[in-house]
Amino acid sequence: MIVRELTTLAEFEALSRVFDTIWRPRPSNPPVTVELMRAFSHAGNYVAGAFVDGRLAGGSVGFCSPPREATLHSHVTGVVAPGAGLALKRHQRSWALARGISTITWTFDPLVRRNAYFNLVKLGARPERYHENFYGEMADEVNAGDESDRALAVWRLTDPRPVDDAPEAVVAVDDGPVVREVSAPVVLIRLPEDIERLRREDPDLAKRWRMAVREELGGRLREGWRVTGFRDGGYVVRSPSDPPSDR
């Protein structure tokens, strides 16, 4: 596998086709246009692709915040080959550090368990904000029929890798979902096993999961709770009144 920046119109068009394969959007609503990829690349932003045996297997497009922020925001990443996502993120990290950028951010659907696991466990990023219906209605096969709630993942590239907490109580479990009132300072907010399947097969249940996670994760983040890890299919969240101990 080779990961490198993309620079030509043919490469941008190829990446657009990969994204179409993943999201299957309406023609009027692609995740990112070829023209915008060209503009981002020309202006020195991040447009990269992962190649497997010479074939484009995924890519990522991001743009930089103002210089004082020293942040790269990764707008869209999609892959169709195992391992390409991690390879792209490692390339993105090296690209950012080489330019004095110490933080990478991106949004992700907080209900998608595999994405949460990848972001928190594989990379060590942490969701720091919760945005309700961030993109509005999304006209693609992955997101259609649901509100586009997003968590903002923050990957601090030069910080030590965070240590996960052990949860003391479960807030949401897989049979409903059921939301329990708990008073523990460290809680586990569990996710459905496959929210994308639920959207297709049981949209009412998917909607209940959306509202439960919005209330528990989104509400706690707004109140100053911090996500400190991901285990047993859910977010480990610590109360602001219970600072972490030295370890």
C-alpha positions in Angstrom: 0.0 0.0 0.0 1.2 3.5 -0.9 -0.3 6.7 0.4 0.6 10.0 -1.3 -0.8 13.4 -2.1 -3.0 13.6 -5.2 -2.3 16.4 -7.6 -3.9 15.8 -11.0 -7.5 16.1 -12.2 -7.5 12.5 -13.2 -6.6 11.5 -9.6 -9.3 13.8 -8.1 -11.9 12.3 -10.5 -10.8 8.8 -9.4 -11.2 9.7 -5.8 -14.6 11.2 -6.5 -15.6 7.8 -8.0 -14.4 6.0 -4.9 -16.4 8.3 -2.6 -19.5 7.7 -4.9 -19.0 4.0 -4.4 -19.0 4.4 -0.6 -21.8 6.9 0.0 -23.8 6.7 -3.2 -25.0 10.3 -3.0 -27.4 12.1 -5.2 -25.5 13.6 -8.1 -26.2 17.1 -6.8 -24.7 16.3 -3.3 -21.3 14.6 -3.5 -19.2 14.5 -0.3 -16.7 16.8 -2.1 -16.4 17.9 -5.7 -13.5 17.5 -8.0 -13.2 21.3 -8.3 -13.0 21.7 -4.6 -10.3 19.0 -4.4 -8.4 20.9 -7.0 -8.7 24.1 -5.1 -7.7 22.6 -1.8 -4.7 20.9 -3.3 -3.6 24.1 -5.1 -3.9 26.1 -1.9 -1.6 23.7 0.0 -4.3 21.8 1.8 -4.5 18.0 2.3 -5.8 15.8 -0.5 -4.3 12.3 -0.4 -5.0 8.8 -1.7 -4.2 5.2 -0.7 -3.2 2.9 -3.5 -3.2 -0.9 -3.3 -1.4 -2.6 -6.2 -1.5 0.7 -8.1 -5.3 1.1 -7.7 -6.8 3.9 -5.7 -8.5 2.3 -2.6 -9.5 5.4 -0.7 -8.6 9.0 0.1 -8.9 11.9 2.5 -9.6 15.6 2.0 -8.9 18.2 4.6 -8.2 21.9 5.0 -6.2 24.0 7.5 -7.6 26.4 10.1 -6.1 29.8 10.5 -2.4 29.7 11.5 -2.9 30.5 15.1 -5.0 27.3 15.5 -2.3 25.0 14.0 -5.1 22.6 13.1 -6.0 20.5 10.1 -9.7 19.6 9.7 -10.2 16.4 7.9 -13.4 16.9 6.0 -14.0 13.5 4.3 -12.2 10.2 4.4 -13.4 7.0 2.7 -11.8 3.7 1.9 -12.7 0.5 0.1 -9.7 -1.7 1.1 -8.7 -3.1 4.6 -6.0 -1.1 6.2 -6.3 1.9 3.9 -8.0 4.1 6.6 -5.2 3.6 9.1 -2.5 4.2 6.4 -4.2 7.4 5.4 -4.4 8.7 9.0 -0.8 7.9 9.6 0.1 9.8 6.4 -2.1 12.7 7.5 -0.4 12.8 10.8 3.1 12.9 9.2 1.9 15.6 6.7 0.5 17.8 9.5 3.6 17.5 11.8 5.9 18.3 8.9 4.0 21.6 8.6 4.0 22.5 12.2 0.3 21.4 12.7 -0.2 19.7 16.1 -4.0 18.9 16.0 -6.2 17.2 13.5 -10.0 17.3 13.8 -12.9 15.6 12.0 -16.5 14.9 12.5 -18.0 11.4 12.7 -21.4 9.9 13.4 -21.2 9.0 17.2 -23.6 6.1 16.7 -21.3 4.2 14.3 -19.5 1.8 16.6 -16.6 0.8 14.3 -15.8 4.5 13.6 -15.8 5.3 17.3 -13.5 2.3 18.0 -11.1 3.3 15.2 -11.0 7.0 16.2 -10.5 6.4 20.0 -8.7 3.1 20.2 -6.7 2.9 17.0 -5.7 6.6 16.9 -6.2 7.9 20.4 -8.4 10.8 19.3 -11.2 12.0 21.6 -14.6 13.4 20.8 -14.8 16.8 22.5 -18.0 18.3 21.2 -21.4 17.1 20.0 -23.2 18.8 17.2 -26.9 18.1 16.6 -27.9 17.6 13.0 -24.6 19.2 11.9 -25.0 18.8 8.1 -28.8 18.9 8.0 -30.5 16.3 5.7 -27.9 14.2 3.9 -28.9 12.8 0.6 -26.8 9.6 0.4 -27.5 5.9 1.0 -25.4 5.8 4.3 -27.0 8.7 6.1 -30.5 9.1 4.5 -33.4 9.0 6.9 -31.5 10.0 10.0 -30.5 13.3 11.5 -26.8 14.1 11.0 -25.6 14.4 14.6 -21.8 14.5 14.6 -19.1 14.3 17.3 -16.0 16.4 16.8 -12.9 14.2 17.1 -9.8 15.9 18.2 -6.4 14.2 17.6 -3.6 15.9 19.5 -0.6 14.7 17.7 2.1 15.6 20.2 0.3 14.7 23.4 0.9 11.4 25.2 -1.6 8.8 24.3 -4.5 9.1 26.7 -5.1 6.4 29.3 -8.6 4.8 29.2 -10.8 4.9 32.3 -12.7 1.9 33.6 -16.5 2.7 33.7 -18.4 2.3 37.0 -21.9 2.3 35.6 -23.7 1.6 32.3 -26.0 4.4 31.0 -27.3 3.0 27.7 -27.6 -0.8 26.9 -28.5 -2.7 23.8 -32.1 -3.7 24.6 -34.0 -0.7 23.6 -32.1 1.5 24.2 -32.6 1.8 27.9 -31.3 5.0 29.6 -30.7 4.6 33.3 -30.3 7.4 35.8 -26.8 6.8 37.4 -24.7 8.9 39.8 -21.3 7.3 39.1 -18.5 9.7 38.1 -17.4 7.4 35.2 -20.1 5.9 33.0 -20.3 3.8 29.9 -22.6 5.0 27.1 -23.1 1.9 24.9 -23.9 2.0 21.2 -26.0 -0.2 18.9 -24.0 -2.9 17.2 -24.9 -1.7 13.7 -26.8 1.6 13.4 -26.6 1.5 9.6 -28.4 -1.8 9.5 -31.0 -0.4 11.9 -31.6 2.6 9.7 -32.6 0.2 6.9 -34.5 -2.4 8.9 -35.9 -0.6 11.9 -35.8 3.2 11.5 -37.9 3.8 14.6 -35.4 1.9 16.8 -32.6 3.8 15.0 -34.3 7.1 15.9 -34.6 6.1 19.5 -30.9 5.3 19.6 -30.1 8.7 18.1 -32.1 10.5 20.7 -30.7 8.5 23.6 -27.1 9.0 22.6 -27.8 12.7 21.8 -29.2 13.1 25.3 -26.5 11.1 27.2 -23.3 11.8 25.2 -24.2 15.2 23.8 -25.7 16.4 27.1 -22.8 15.3 29.2 -20.2 16.8 26.8 -22.1 20.1 27.1 -21.9 19.9 30.9 -18.2 19.4 30.8 -17.9 15.6 30.9 -14.9 14.2 29.0 -14.8 11.0 26.9 -11.8 9.1 28.2 -12.0 5.9 26.2 -14.0 3.3 24.3 -14.7 -0.2 25.5 -17.4 -2.8 25.5 -19.0 -1.1 22.5 -19.4 2.3 24.2 -18.0 5.6 25.2 -16.4 5.9 28.7 -17.2 9.3 30.0 -15.9 11.0 33.1 -17.6 13.7 35.2 -15.9 17.2 35.4 -16.2 16.9 39.2 -14.0 13.8 39.2 -10.6 14.7 37.9 -8.4 11.8 36.7 -5.8 10.4 39.1 -2.1 10.3 38.4 -1.1 7.1 36.8 
